[in-house]
């Protein structure tokens, strides 16, 4: 596409990046005489009309976000060339490196840089979450940093389409699966706290220079997110500030309920350099581990090293046989216990798997305020998505006038419910 002029306006200058869904070009806006970035969907999506529809809707939704840490979206459109329709998004062009490139160059970042970058990413997430948009794909590749450490987060909303339409556990998503939350890995309903987990992984990588979970296939990495205990970053970086270690660990709690309540509360913790007393940190409590370690050492030190060795006579042999019998019974009980635990775990996983595919009835939200409607849908584990605004003299501004799927329809958890909102009377 180099040299092409999309819709007579955007002149493609050079290719600057390739992602899982799109190719990014540097371009010139001929009308406004400014440099922009143009993201063009790959050819494999050209015939997927449902995908294209969602692509446009998501771009329009994210275009309403106004935040200094979010890449601005200027335009969305289609360009026909050589009989092919190319769908594209025009965005703010940022001159800088991705966080992924920065980590590769530096190995790991100092704490001041980590805090500054993390706060700016969290600020972007806070803005999006307050507009009911979940990023779903926070990773260093989607974070652009200029030479002054100003951060811009990109690809907001695009990941929602990818999650529902394109992502499978193959080598093509190895880069993404390193940063997904446990609930996302399970295919369950996700909310804002999933983004907080992903940001925790990014913070972990910034301070250690490596991701917390890694293996040679995407499924294995996903299972590690679900099951493997986290090795705290301070184990790899002993001079890491304990408060920063605790914040990263809290972001990466397996249970979403144990993470920060919001991106805003994460920013506050980074500002205060501590976690409030009422904010539970489950994984980082080392007190029991320290006491256990100390007791082990004390036991070994208190052994009577001068105790004489018992000769192996008949009486002692009987005692040894008796102890051996007890040991055999103990091993049997342990094996049985492990089998029972494994069975329970299998049944639990099966139940969780079945639950993840539950369907729910779509509630009626027509006539409700848009924020009330989105909140009600969220309670039903559905995603409210404002796709259209209309002038309607009979309906108060901010109220829902249409929804799809219709009220009482059956839908899978996590389904997008498209909403049309009234903007009130036309101003003359």
N, C-alpha and C positions, 0 to 999 in steps of 0.2 A: 504493500500500500504506500510505500515511500513515494512522495511527490503528488499523491492524490489530494484533492480538495473536497472534503466531506461536505455535501450539500452546499457547495460554493462558498463555504465559510472557513473551515478548519483545514489548513494546509499541513499535511503530515511531513515532519522534518526528519525524525529518526526514531528507531525502536529503542526503548529504554528498559523494557522488562517484559517477562512472560510469566503468567500465573497459571493456576489450574484451570481457570475459566476464560481468561482473556489475555490479550496482548496490549501492552501499554506503549503509547507513542508520545513523543514530544511533538507539539504542533503549534502553529501560529493562528490565532484568531484574527482573520483578515479585517473583520468589521471593527473590533475594539483595539486592534493592534497590540496584542499582548500574547505572551507565551502561555500555553495551557498544556495539560496532560489529557490525552484521549485514550480511554480504555475501550477496546473493541472486542466483543465476544468472539470466541473461537468458532470456526466453521461448523464444528460438531453440534452446535446448538441452533443453527440456522432454521431447521425444520421443526423445532420444538416450540409450538405456539404458546403453550401454557408456561413454559420457562421464560419466554420472551415477555409475556404479560407480567409475570412476577418481577422480572428484571426491571421493567419500566416503573411498576408500582413502588418497588423498594427504592429506586433512585429518586423518585418524586418525594417519598417520605423523608429520606435522608437529606434532601435538598433544603428542608425546612430547619435543619439543625444549624444553629449559629454559635460556634464556639471556636476560640483561638487554637484549640488543639485538635480540631477535626478538619480534614481536608474538605474544602468547599466544593460542592457540585454546582456547575453552572448550567449544564444543558444535558438533555438526553434525546437521542434521535436515531434515525435509520438513514443509511446511504446505500444506494444501488449502484453497483459497478460490475461490469462483465456479467450481468444477469444474476448476480448474487446480492442479497440484502445483508448489509453489515449493520448490526446494532451496536451503539456506542454511548458512552457517558463522557462528558467533558468536565474536567476537574481542574482545580487549582494546581499549578505546577510548582513543586517544591524542589529547590536545588539543595541536595544533601545526600546523605547515606541512609540506608535502612539500618535499623538497630541490629539486624542480623549481620550486616557487613561490618558494623562497628565492633560487635563482639568478636567476630573473626579476626579483625585487625588487632584489637587490644588484648584478647584472651579473656580477661574479666575486667570489670569497671570498679572504680573506687566507690565507697559508700555515698559520698556527696553526689556523684553523678547518678548513682542508682536511685537515690531519694528524689532528686530533681526530675529525672525521667519518669519514675513511677507516679509521682504526684500529677504530672501532666497527662499521662495516660489515664489515670483515675479521674481526672477532671473531664476528659473527653467522655469517658464511660458514664460519669454522673449526669452529664448533659443528655446523652442518649437515653439512659434509663428513665430519666424524668419525662422523656417523650415516648416512653414505652417501646423503645428500640433496643434490642439485645444484639451485640456484635456477633457473638458465636465463633469468632475466629481470631481472637487476640493472639498474636505471635510476633516475633521480631521482624518478620518479613513485611508486616502490615503497619510498621511504625517507622516514620521517616524523621530523621534528626538533622538539623542544619549545624553549621560550625559553631553556633552559639548555644547549642544544646536545647534549642526550641523544638518541641515535639509536635508532630502531626500524625494522627491516626487515620488510616484510610480503610476502604472496603467495608464501611458500616452498611449493614443491611444486606449486602451481597451474599454473605455467608448463610443467611436464612434460606435463600433459594438453593444454594449448593447443598445444604444439609438435607433438604426435602427432596431434591431432584437428582443430585449427582454424586454425593460422597458415599463411597463404599470403602471397606478396609482393604485397600490394595496399596501397592508401592507408590501410587500417585499421590496419596495423602499422608505419606510418612512425615512430611514437614508439618502438617496440621495436627496429626494425632499426638505428637509430643506435648501439645498444649491443651488438649481437651479435658474437660472435667469428668469425674467418674460417672455422673448422671448422664452426661452427653455420650460417653462411651457405651453406656447401657441402652441408649436410645430412649431414655425417659424424658418426660417434660422438663424443660429447663427454664430458669429465670435469670435475673440479674446476677445472682451469686455464681453462676457458671462463668461469667466474664471475670469475676473477682478471682476465681480459682486459676483461670488462664493467665491473668496478670501476675498471680503468685508464681506461676511457673516461669514467666518471663523474668521476674525479679530474681528468682533462684538462678537462672542462667546468667544474668548480669553479674551476680556476686561470685559465682563459682566458675563461670566459663563453660558450663556444660548443663544439659537438661537433666532433670531428676530421674527420669525413667527412659530407658533406651534398650532396644534389642533389634534383631534384624528383620522384623516384620511388624506391620501395623496392628494386627490383632494382638500380638504379644505385648506391645506398648500399651494398648487400650486396657488389657487385663491388669497390667502393672498399676495403672492409674486407679483401677477398681480395688485391687487386693493388696498390693505391696505397701508395706510401711514406708514412710518417707524418711530418708536419711537427711537429717537437718543440715542446712548449708554450712553451719558453723563447724561441722565435723571436717569439712574440706578446707575451710578458711578459719582457722582458730582465732585470728584477730578480728573477726567480724563482730560488730557491736551486738551484744545479746538482744537489745530491743529490736534491732532490724531483723535478726534471726527469728525472733518471736512473731513479728508481723508477717514475714514470709510464710512461716509455718501455719499461722492462723488462716491466711488466704487459701492455703492448700489443704485444709481439713477435708477428709473424705465426705463427711456429713455436711451438707450446705448450711444446716442450722448452726454449726459451730464456726462458720466463717464470719467476716465482717458483715454487718447488716446491710451496708450500702457502700458504694464507692466514696461517698462523702465521709463516712466514718473511717474509712481507710486513710483518706487524706489527713483527717484530724490526728490519727495515730502517728502518721509520718511527721506531721508538724510537731506533735508533742513528744516524739521520740519514745513513746511508751504505749502500752495497751491499758485502757481503763480497767479498774478493778471489776466492774460488772461485765466485762467482755471476756468470756471464758476462753482459755487457751488449753486445750486438752492434750495435744501431742507434745507440747514443749515443757510439760511439768516433769522435770528430771529428778525431783526430790526422792521419789521411791526408788528410782534406779540407783541413785547415789547411796542411799541407805543399804540397799541390797548388796551393792558392790563392797561397801565397807564391812558388812557382816560376813561376807565370804572370806575377805582377807583376815578378819579376826579369828574365824574358825580355823583357818589353816595355821595361823600363828600359835594358837592355843593347843595344838596337838601335842601329845606327850611323846616326843621323839625318842625318849629313853625306854619306852615300854618294851619288855622282852618279847622276842618272837616265840609264838606258841608252836611247840613241836607237833608234827602231824601223826599223833597216835590214834588208836581206834576210837577213843572217846571224842577226840577232836574231829575225826572223820565223820562220826555220827552227827555231830553238831553242824559240820559243813554240809552234809547231805540234807539235814533239816532246813538249813538256811537256803540251800539250793531249791528245795521244794517250794518254800515260801516265795523265792524269786520267780520260779516257774509260774506259780499262780498269779503273781503280780504282773508278769509280762502278759499273761492271758487276759487279765482284766484291762490292762492298758490297751491292748490290741482291740478288744471288744469296744472299749470306750471310744477309740479312734474311729472304728467302723460306724458307731452310732452317730458320732459328730459329723462324719462324712455324709451319712445318709440325710441327716437333718439339713446340712448345708446344701445338698443337692435338691432337696424338696423346696428349701427356701429360694434357691436360684430359679427353680422352675416356676414357683409362685410369682417371683419378681418379674420373670420373663413374660408370664401370662398377663400380669397386671399392666406391663408396659404397653400392651396392645389393647387396653380397655377403650371402649367407646363411651361417649357421654352425650347427653341431650344438649343441644345448643339452646341457651336461654334467649328469651325475647329481650332485646335491648333497644328496639325502636321507641323513640320518645324520651330515652334517657340522655342525660348529659354525657358527652363523649368520654370524660374521665371516669364517670360512674360505670359506663358500659364496658370500658376496657378492664376496669377493676373486677366487675362481675364475671367477665369472660375468663380472666386470669384465675379467679377462684374455682372455675370449672376446668382449669388446665387447658384453656384455649387462648390463642393469641389474637387480640383485637388489632386490626390493621386499618387505619383510615386511608382509603384509596381515592376518595372523591369528595369535593365540596360543591354544594349547589345553592343557588339563591332560591329561597322559598318564603314567600310572604306570610304563609300560614304557620310556619314553624320557627320557634325562637332560635337564634344563633347558638351554635354549639350543641344542638340536639341531634340525635341520630334519626335519619329519615328512611334509611334502607340498610338491610344486612344480608349477607350471603355467606354460609348457608342460612336458610330460613329458620325461624324459631321452631324448636322441638325436633329438628332434624338430628339424625345420629351422625356423630363425627368422632374421629380418633383424637385422643389427647394430643395436644400440640398443633392441631389444625388451625390455620389462619381463618379468622372470620372477618370478611371484608366489610367495611363500614362506610356509609355515605353520610356526611355531616352537613347540616344546614348552616349557611352563613347569614341567614336572615334576609331582610328586604334589600333589593337593589338600591344603592344610593344614587340619587339623580343629581 
